[in-house]
């Protein structure tokens, strides 16, 4: 089969998540995987009510889907704004890590904050090369230089790990598994 006859993979999965590049340059591939994992987190929360996203995974853990969304908003802010851009910004949520639940903050508010941090991260990445660096700001590694490439790989790893947690939490809530 010649190249022009090769079937092309769809650009999104049936559930709407973007399919990362399987060939080509490194930068779009890394950003594609990060976008895939971001979309996976959002998918894990889709169709749930406020009580469900506050349900903990299993004792003794207090991990919840709402807490994961909040935490990943903090992660986005930390790595893109604080580390790569060198901005002195406060935490997204007053609790700092994002895991703590505020009875007055629901999923939609947390998703809005998370989407805002994702958009800001994209803005700050634009025009930076994979070799550009920032500095880690928190102990114990404060002051160590870190590349854009490293940050993208780290965020893919962070989302993948937490999406595994989200799989387990979602299955406990309503039996939905996979993806």
N, C-alpha and C positions, 0 to 999 in steps of 0.2 A: 504494500500500500504506500503510495507516495505521500509526502508531507501534506499536500493540499487535500488529500482524501482522509486524513486522520480525523476521527471523530473528536470533537472538542468537548471537554468537560463543561458542565454548566457552571456558571459563575456563583451560583448560590445553591445551597441544599434545599430540599422541599420545605424545611422549617424556616427558611429565610436567612440562615447563617452564611456568610461569605466563605467561599472555598479558597484557601490560601494557594498561591502559585506553587506549582509542582516543578517548574523549571524556571530558569532565568536568573536575573540579578538577585543578589543577597538582600538588599534593602527592602524591595517590595515583598520578598518572601517572609522576612522577619515581621514587617508591619502587617502582612496578611495573616500570619499565625496569631499575632497579638489581637487583631480585629476578630478573628474566629473565636478566640477564647473570651473576649469581651462579650461577643454575641451569645456564647454558650451560657455565660453567667446570667444574662438577661433572660434567656430561654428558660433556665431553671426556675425563674421567679414568675414566669408568665402564667396567668390564670389563677393565681393564689390570692386569698384575702389576707388582711392584716394579721389575723390570728395565726394563720398557717405560716406566714413568713417569720413569725416570732417563735415558732415551735422549735425546741432544741433537738439536736440530732439524737443523742442518747446519753443517759447519765454515765459518768458525772459531767460530761461536756455540756456547756451552755451555748455552743455554736449554733447559730441560726442563719437562714438565708438573708434576712435583713441585716444581720451583723456582718455577713460576708460582703454584701453590697457596700455597706458603710466602710468596712475595712479597705476594700479595693479602691474606693474614692480617696482614702488617705494615702494608699500606696501610689496611685497616679500622681497626686499632688506632691508627695515626697520626692519621687524619682525625677519627675519632669521639671517641676518648679523649683524645689529646694536644691536638688543635687545638680541637674544639668544646667538650669538657668541661674542658679545662685541667688534665688529670690528668698527674702525673709518673710515667709507667709505663715500664718497660724494654721493649726489643724482645721480640716473641713468641719469636723464635729468637735464640740468642746471636750468630749471624752478622750480624744487623742488617737487611740488605735482604731476606733470605729466599731469595735465589737459590741460595746455596751449599748443597750437599747434604751431609748428615751420613750416613755409612754405617749408623748405627744408627736413623735415622728413616725410616720408610716412609710410604707414601701415607696409610694410615688414620690414623696419628698426626698428620700434617699436616692432613688434612681435619677431624679433631676440633678442632684448634687454630683452624683457619679458621672452622669453624661457631661456635665459642665467640666469636670476634671479631665475626662477623656478628650473633649474638644480642646481644652487648653493645652494638654499634652501634645496633641497633633500640631497645634500652632507653634509650640516651642521646638518641635522637631523639624519643622519645615526649614530648609536651608542649612541644616547641620549635617555634616558627614558622619559616617559610622565611626570615624577615628576621632572626632571631636570629643572633648572630655569635660567632665564636671568633677565636683569633689563631694565625697560622702560627708554629711554634716553631723551625724549622730555617732556617739560612742557605741561600740569600741573601735570602730574603723574611721572615725572622723579624720578628715584631711586627706584620705587616700583618693587618688585620681581614678576615675572610672569612665570608660568610653560609652558613647551612644550605643554601640554594638552590644556591650555588656549589659547596659540597662534594658535594651529591648529583649535580649535573651533572658535576663532575670525576670522581667515582667511576664514573658511567656511561661516561664517556669512557675511563677507565683500564681498566675491565673489557672494554669493546668492543675496545680496542687489543690487550689481552693475549689475548682470545678469538680474535682473528685469528691471533696467534702460535700459540695452542693448536690451531687448525684445521690449520695447516701441520705442526705437530709430530705431531698424531694421524694425519694422512694419511701421514706418513713412517713411522710405527710400523706401521700395519696397513691403510692405504688408506681408512679411514673419512673421509668428507668431509661438508661442509655443516653447517647449523644453527649 
